């Protein structure tokens, strides 16, 4: 993979499965730092990091539900501080 996303940060929703997981893997392999969201009932943080082959220093996992408006604001606050 290329490192064309090196130094960039990507927010990926639904990272515990399906398309979200596939996107997270690709972005990570292309060098991006990741802020990943997932529903707690869909997976555990450590399993998600293992599935993408990620390193803790480049991945921030946030459990929550995007249908909750307070979570959306918190997500972007945490991503910005990252």
C-alpha positions as CSV (number, residue, x, y, z in Angstrom):
1,X,0.0,0.0,0.0
2,X,1.0,3.6,-0.5
3,X,1.6,6.0,2.4
4,X,-0.3,8.8,0.7
5,X,-2.4,9.4,3.8
6,X,0.6,9.7,6.2
7,X,0.1,12.5,8.6
8,X,-3.6,12.6,8.0
9,X,-6.4,11.6,10.4
10,X,-9.5,9.8,9.2
11,X,-12.8,9.3,11.2
12,X,-14.4,6.0,10.2
13,X,-17.8,5.1,11.5
14,X,-19.0,1.5,11.9
15,X,-15.4,0.2,12.1
16,X,-16.2,-3.0,13.9
17,X,-17.6,-4.8,10.8
18,X,-18.4,-4.6,7.1
19,X,-17.6,-1.6,5.0
20,X,-16.4,0.5,8.0
21,X,-13.9,-2.2,8.9
22,X,-12.7,-2.5,5.3
23,X,-12.3,1.3,5.0
24,X,-10.4,1.5,8.3
25,X,-8.0,-1.2,7.1
26,X,-7.3,0.6,3.8
27,X,-6.8,4.0,5.4
28,X,-4.5,2.5,8.0
29,X,-2.4,0.7,5.4
30,X,-2.2,4.0,3.4
31,X,-0.7,5.7,6.5
32,X,-3.6,7.5,8.1
33,X,-4.1,7.9,11.8
34,X,-7.6,6.7,12.7
35,X,-10.5,7.7,14.9
36,X,-12.8,4.8,14.8
37,X,-16.4,4.6,16.1
38,X,-18.3,1.4,16.8
39,X,-21.4,0.3,18.6
40,X,-20.3,-1.4,21.8
41,X,-22.5,-4.4,21.1
42,X,-20.7,-5.0,17.7
43,X,-17.2,-5.5,19.1
44,X,-14.5,-4.8,21.6
45,X,-11.8,-2.3,21.1
46,X,-8.9,-4.7,21.1
47,X,-10.5,-7.0,18.5
48,X,-11.1,-4.1,16.2
49,X,-7.4,-2.9,16.5
50,X,-6.3,-6.5,15.8
51,X,-8.6,-6.8,12.7
52,X,-7.1,-3.7,11.0
53,X,-3.6,-4.6,12.0
54,X,-3.4,-1.3,13.8
55,X,-1.1,0.1,16.4
56,X,-2.4,1.8,19.5
57,X,-0.4,5.0,18.8
58,X,-2.2,5.5,15.5
59,X,-5.7,4.4,16.4
60,X,-8.3,6.0,18.7
61,X,-11.4,3.9,19.3
62,X,-14.6,5.5,20.5
63,X,-17.7,3.4,21.4
64,X,-20.9,5.2,20.8
65,X,-24.0,5.7,18.7
66,X,-24.1,8.3,15.9
67,X,-27.9,8.6,16.4
68,X,-27.1,10.4,19.6
69,X,-26.4,14.0,18.9
70,X,-24.2,14.4,22.0
71,X,-22.0,11.6,20.8
72,X,-21.4,13.3,17.4
73,X,-20.1,16.4,19.1
74,X,-17.9,14.4,21.5
75,X,-16.5,12.4,18.6
76,X,-15.3,15.5,16.7
77,X,-13.9,17.0,19.9
78,X,-11.9,13.9,20.7
79,X,-10.7,13.6,17.1
80,X,-9.6,17.2,17.1
81,X,-7.6,16.7,20.3
82,X,-6.0,13.6,18.8
